[in-house]
């Protein structure tokens, strides 16, 4: 079985904080997520939805 190291500092993980070595690295990882330090590169899925979000307008399809 392959040993996994703490993703922040590389030390062996602790049983109570897996996959991190301790509370400090666990907190650092959380702060990275909360501060938007980790990002998944992607563009808008739907350009029309992106335009609506920028203008703040909702459009309804009324077929009446």
ChimeraX attribute file (.defattr): number of C-alpha atoms within 10 A of each C-alpha:
attribute: neighborCount
match mode: 1-to-1
recipient: residues
	/A:1	3
	/A:2	4
	/A:3	6
	/A:4	13
	/A:5	16
	/A:6	18
	/A:7	15
	/A:8	14
	/A:9	11
	/A:10	11
	/A:11	13
	/A:12	16
	/A:13	18
	/A:14	14
	/A:15	10
	/A:16	10
	/A:17	14
	/A:18	15
	/A:19	17
	/A:20	24
	/A:21	21
	/A:22	17
	/A:23	13
	/A:24	12
	/A:25	17
	/A:26	17
	/A:27	12
	/A:28	12
	/A:29	17
	/A:30	14
	/A:31	13
	/A:32	12
	/A:33	12
	/A:34	10
	/A:35	9
	/A:36	10
	/A:37	10
	/A:38	12
	/A:39	8
	/A:40	6
	/A:41	5
	/A:42	6
	/A:43	8
	/A:44	9
	/A:45	8
	/A:46	8
	/A:47	10
	/A:48	9
	/A:49	11
	/A:50	13
	/A:51	12
	/A:52	12
	/A:53	11
	/A:54	8
	/A:55	8
	/A:56	9
	/A:57	9
	/A:58	8
	/A:59	7
	/A:60	6
	/A:61	5
	/A:62	5
	/A:63	4
	/A:64	3
